[in-house]
Amino acid sequence: MLWLWAVSLSSATLIYALSVPLKDWSSADAHQPDQPGVVRRYALPHLQGWEVQDVLRAAELTNGRVWDTGPSHVDVLFNHPDQVLELPLPAAGSIPLSHPEVLAGSSGKWNLGSLSNSTYHSVYHPLYEINEFMEEMARAYPNLVQLVDLGHTGEGREMIAMKLSKEVELSAHGDGTRSSSVKKAGFVVTGAQHAREWIAVSTAQYLAHALVADASEKFTLSSWLDYFDFYIIPVPNPDGYTYTWESDRFWYKNRQNVGPAEQCTGIDMNRNWGHKWKSKSHLPSYSNITDESGAKNRPDPDPCSTWYPGHRPFEAPEVNNIANFITTLPSLKAFVDLRSYGQMFSIPFSYSCKKTPKDAEDQLEAALGAAYAIKQVHGTVFTTGSLCEQLYKASGNVVDYMYAKAGIKYSYSVHLRDTGTYGFSLPAEWIRPVGEETANMIRSLAGFISKKMKV
């Protein structure tokens, strides 16, 4: 509710207070202003005749960064506290930002032998600690965890996936012989393609830990290794994620050089997938921009835009690496793209709000069960529906690709907590609760799919 969002602003202000300043989003390497910023929420029911695209256009013209959009609001981040939209619209609330807090730090000895007692999930972690976590998991659970090199990023970093699997023998045949192992379904989970969405990265790691946790622990998922091989990519965007630690906490894209003469850097990875990719789709909800003659006049793609989709699909090496990895995996039945924020559980499609997947009935039934499972843990409420309807129309999305091209029936985009109070700077104390409710969601989804597979 909007009034609750506004009332909670004073407590949220405490979350944005430390070291990494806001970047001028119009240039990837612009000089950093020292003045504090502000996030303003514009409520869609109170647009007074204006449309969403008017708000988005006004944000771009005033050098605002669209922080988030949803069915009921647009949140705009301004570098300066006195900036407002060049529209006669009142903000429903605002969060003043001095400097965004990193909310992170090393937890020392992690005790990965226990999911519930480990200190690892109490803080956010830089990339080198995440790599150490994956290596330690592989050493501690050699029969369950295998690390897979996916390839390199634009800046030369290694991309790593975790395969979590175990051999399950079939029962004896009548002649006393046994088959070598059960052929299981594949389940893929990806962390944050958008670099600033740290909670998606930490949740992917929590799920990996839950899959190897002892059966006696409350949020363990280990029993599902009897039915699925899980493939988890905690950091699909290592370059961008590292940049959020070192330079700009709210960086969105990857960090590749998109042209020798370009001022700006990076591609929106989640607009670079090879299904319904479009070059001229750089703003949410900008589906039909018309000139005075009524003809469609879409602007050329701008490399400085947050939503720059690249020159061609799969131009981002990270996207290409993941797509190539997916083609090597057998019997894939489920794909979950973890994101933030908004508390939404979404089915395809993203590229169109008019198209419906042929498997929508099963997808939505599973999604409703998963949302209920999330609520059962800590009371967190998720909405369900198509990604386009719940967010905005965007081409080249990973969920559309995984469903339509990779043939993964149960493909979902899951926006984790919250609904705007803390946004992309969710306090570290929420890492474990989000992990717990997401683990219950995975349990529900896996259960639904396994039952369907037996029919």
Residue pairs with C-beta under 8 A, 6 or more apart in sequence:
2 41
2 43
2 72
2 73
2 92
2 93
5 41
5 92
5 93
5 419
5 420
5 421
6 41
6 92
6 93
8 421
9 93
9 94
9 95
9 421
11 421
12 95
12 421
12 422
13 95
13 96
15 101
15 103
15 422
15 425
15 427
16 95
16 96
16 97
16 98
16 99
16 100
16 101
16 425
17 98
17 99
17 101
18 99
18 100
18 101
18 102
18 103
19 99
19 101
19 102
20 99
20 100
20 102
20 244
20 245
20 247
20 248
20 249
21 32
21 33
21 34
21 99
22 32
22 33
22 37
22 77
22 79
22 97
22 99
22 100
22 248
22 249
22 250
23 30
23 32
23 247
23 248
23 250
23 251
24 30
24 31
24 32
24 33
24 63
24 79
25 63
25 65
25 304
25 306
26 63
26 264
26 304
27 263
27 264
27 304
28 263
28 264
28 265
28 266
28 304
29 263
29 265
33 79
33 80
35 79
35 80
35 81
36 80
36 81
36 96
36 97
36 98
36 99
37 77
37 78
37 79
37 80
37 81
37 96
37 97
38 77
38 78
38 80
38 81
38 83
38 94
38 95
38 96
38 97
39 67
39 75
39 76
39 77
39 78
39 94
39 95
39 97
39 423
40 75
40 76
40 78
40 84
40 85
40 91
40 93
40 94
41 73
41 74
41 75
41 76
41 91
41 92
41 93
41 94
41 420
42 55
42 73
42 74
42 75
42 76
42 85
42 89
42 91
42 92
43 72
43 73
43 92
44 52
44 71
44 72
44 73
44 74
45 72
46 89
46 90
46 92
47 54
47 55
47 89
48 88
48 89
50 87
50 89
52 69
52 74
52 284
52 285
52 392
53 283
53 285
53 286
53 289
54 87
55 74
55 76
55 85
55 87
55 89
56 66
56 69
56 74
56 283
56 284
56 285
56 286
57 283
57 286
58 64
58 85
58 86
58 87
59 65
59 66
59 74
59 76
59 85
60 283
61 86
62 78
62 83
62 84
62 85
62 86
63 78
63 79
63 83
64 76
64 77
64 78
64 83
64 85
65 76
65 77
65 78
65 250
65 306
66 74
66 75
66 76
66 77
66 283
66 284
66 306
67 75
67 76
67 77
67 423
67 424
68 74
68 75
68 341
68 342
68 420
68 423
69 75
69 284
69 285
69 391
69 392
70 342
70 344
70 390
70 391
70 419
71 383
71 389
71 390
73 92
73 420
75 420
75 423
76 85
77 97
77 250
78 84
81 96
84 91
95 423
100 249
100 250
100 425
101 425
102 124
102 245
102 249
103 123
103 124
103 198
103 425
103 426
103 427
103 428
104 123
104 124
104 125
104 126
104 198
104 245
104 428
105 123
106 123
106 125
106 129
107 119
107 120
107 122
107 123
108 119
109 119
110 118
110 119
110 120
110 133
110 136
111 117
111 118
111 119
111 120
112 118
112 120
112 133
112 136
112 137
112 140
112 209
113 140
114 213
114 214
114 217
115 209
115 210
115 213
115 214
115 217
115 219
115 220
116 217
116 218
116 219
118 209
120 133
120 205
120 209
121 202
121 205
121 206
121 209
121 431
121 432
121 435
122 428
122 429
122 431
122 432
123 428
123 431
124 198
124 201
124 202
124 428
124 431
125 133
125 202
125 205
126 242
126 245
127 157
127 235
127 238
127 241
127 242
127 245
130 201
130 205
130 234
130 235
131 160
133 205
134 147
134 160
134 162
134 208
134 234
135 147
137 145
137 162
137 208
137 209
137 212
138 145
138 146
138 147
138 162
140 212
141 212
143 166
144 164
144 165
144 166
144 211
144 212
144 225
145 162
145 163
145 164
145 208
145 212
146 162
146 163
146 165
147 160
147 161
147 162
147 163
148 160
148 161
148 162
148 163
148 231
148 325
149 158
149 159
149 160
150 158
150 159
150 160
150 161
150 233
150 321
150 322
150 324
150 325
151 158
151 159
151 317
151 320
151 321
151 324
152 158
152 159
152 317
152 321
153 159
153 237
153 238
153 239
153 254
153 255
153 256
153 317
153 318
154 239
154 254
154 255
154 256
154 257
154 316
154 317
154 318
155 239
155 255
155 256
157 238
157 239
157 242
158 238
159 233
159 235
159 236
159 238
159 318
159 321
159 322
160 233
160 234
160 235
161 231
161 232
161 233
161 325
162 208
162 230
162 231
162 232
162 233
162 234
163 229
163 230
163 231
164 208
164 211
164 212
164 225
164 229
164 230
164 231
164 232
165 184
165 225
165 229
165 230
166 225
166 226
167 181
168 181
168 182
168 184
168 225
168 226
169 178
169 179
169 180
169 181
169 182
170 178
170 179
170 181
170 182
171 178
172 178
173 179
182 226
183 330
183 331
184 226
184 227
184 228
184 229
184 331
185 227
185 228
185 229
185 331
185 332
185 333
185 334
185 449
185 450
185 453
186 228
186 229
186 230
186 231
186 329
186 330
186 331
186 332
186 333
186 334
187 228
187 229
187 230
187 231
187 332
187 333
187 334
187 335
187 336
187 442
187 446
188 230
188 231
188 232
188 233
188 326
188 329
188 332
188 334
188 335
188 336
188 402
188 408
189 204
189 207
189 230
189 231
189 232
189 233
189 335
189 336
189 338
189 442
190 204
190 232
190 233
190 236
190 322
190 335
190 336
190 337
190 338
190 398
191 200
191 201
191 203
191 204
191 205
191 232
191 233
191 234
191 235
191 236
191 338
192 198
192 200
192 201
192 235
192 236
192 237
192 241
192 338
192 339
192 340
193 236
193 237
193 269
193 270
193 318
193 337
193 339
193 398
194 237
194 240
194 252
194 253
194 268
194 269
194 270
194 339
195 237
195 240
195 241
195 243
195 244
195 251
195 252
195 253
195 254
196 244
196 249
196 250
196 251
196 252
196 424
197 338
197 339
197 340
197 341
197 424
198 241
198 244
198 340
198 424
198 426
199 340
199 341
199 416
199 417
199 426
199 430
199 431
199 434
200 338
200 339
200 340
200 416
201 234
201 235
201 241
202 431
202 434
202 435
203 338
203 416
203 431
203 434
203 435
203 438
204 232
204 233
204 234
204 338
205 234
206 431
206 432
206 434
206 435
206 436
206 438
206 439
207 221
207 230
207 232
207 435
207 438
207 439
207 442
208 230
208 232
208 234
210 219
210 220
210 221
210 222
210 435
210 439
210 442
211 220
211 221
211 222
211 224
211 225
211 230
212 222
213 219
213 220
213 221
213 222
214 220
214 222
215 222
215 223
218 436
219 435
219 436
219 439
219 440
221 439
221 442
221 443
221 446
224 230
224 442
224 443
224 446
227 446
227 450
228 333
228 334
228 446
228 450
231 325
231 329
233 322
235 241
236 269
236 318
236 322
237 254
237 269
237 318
238 318
239 254
239 255
239 256
239 318
240 251
240 252
240 253
240 254
240 255
240 266
243 251
243 255
244 250
244 251
249 424
249 425
250 424
251 266
252 266
252 268
252 306
253 265
253 266
253 267
253 268
253 269
253 306
253 308
254 266
254 267
254 269
254 316
254 318
255 265
255 266
256 265
256 266
256 267
256 316
256 317
257 265
258 264
258 265
258 266
258 267
258 303
258 308
258 310
258 311
259 303
262 303
263 303
263 304
264 303
264 304
264 308
265 303
266 303
266 308
267 308
267 309
267 310
267 315
267 316
268 306
268 307
268 308
268 309
268 310
269 316
269 318
269 319
269 398
270 337
270 394
270 396
270 397
270 398
271 277
271 281
271 307
271 308
271 309
271 310
271 394
271 395
271 396
271 397
272 309
272 310
272 313
272 314
272 315
272 316
272 319
272 396
273 313
273 314
273 319
273 323
273 396
273 397
273 398
273 400
273 401
274 313
274 314
274 323
274 396
274 401
274 405
275 351
275 396
275 397
275 400
275 401
275 404
275 405
276 349
276 351
276 352
276 395
276 396
276 400
277 309
277 312
277 313
277 395
277 396
278 309
278 351
278 395
278 396
279 301
279 309
279 310
279 311
279 312
280 298
280 299
280 300
280 301
281 298
281 301
281 307
281 309
281 394
281 395
281 396
282 299
282 301
282 302
282 305
282 307
282 308
282 309
283 305
283 307
284 307
284 391
284 392
284 393
284 394
285 392
285 393
286 298
287 393
288 296
289 296
289 297
289 298
289 299
290 296
290 297
291 297
301 308
301 309
301 310
301 311
302 308
307 394
309 395
309 396
310 316
313 396
314 320
314 323
319 398
323 401
323 406
326 332
326 402
326 406
327 406
332 406
332 407
332 408
333 408
333 409
333 410
333 449
333 453
334 408
334 409
334 410
334 411
334 412
334 445
334 446
334 449
335 399
335 402
335 403
335 406
335 408
335 410
335 411
335 412
336 412
336 414
336 442
336 445
337 398
337 399
337 402
337 411
337 412
337 413
337 414
338 414
338 416
338 438
339 413
339 414
339 415
339 416
340 415
340 416
340 417
340 424
340 426
341 415
341 416
341 417
341 418
341 419
341 420
341 422
341 423
341 424
341 426
342 390
342 391
342 415
342 419
343 380
343 381
343 382
343 383
343 415
343 416
343 417
343 418
343 419
344 382
344 383
344 384
344 385
344 390
344 391
344 413
344 414
344 415
345 367
345 370
345 371
345 374
345 382
345 383
345 384
345 412
345 414
345 415
345 441
346 367
346 384
346 385
346 386
346 387
346 390
346 391
346 399
346 412
346 413
346 414
346 415
347 357
347 360
347 363
347 364
347 367
347 384
347 385
347 386
347 387
347 399
347 411
347 412
348 357
348 363
348 386
348 387
348 397
348 399
348 400
348 403
348 404
348 411
349 355
349 356
349 357
349 386
349 387
349 388
349 397
349 399
349 400
349 403
349 404
350 387
350 388
350 391
350 393
350 394
350 395
350 397
350 399
350 400
350 413
351 388
351 393
351 394
351 395
351 396
351 397
351 400
352 388
352 393
353 386
353 388
353 389
353 393
356 386
357 363
357 403
359 403
359 409
359 410
360 386
362 409
362 410
362 452
363 409
363 410
363 411
363 412
364 384
364 385
365 448
366 410
366 444
366 445
366 448
366 449
367 384
367 412
368 384
369 444
369 445
369 448
370 382
370 412
370 441
370 444
370 445
370 448
371 381
371 382
371 383
371 384
371 441
372 444
373 437
373 440
373 441
373 443
373 444
374 380
374 382
374 437
374 438
374 440
374 441
375 381
375 382
376 440
377 433
377 436
377 437
377 440
378 433
378 436
378 437
380 417
380 437
383 390
387 397
387 399
387 413
388 394
391 415
397 413
398 413
399 411
399 412
399 413
402 408
402 411
403 409
403 411
410 445
410 449
412 445
414 438
414 441
416 434
416 438
417 426
417 430
417 434
418 426
418 430
426 434
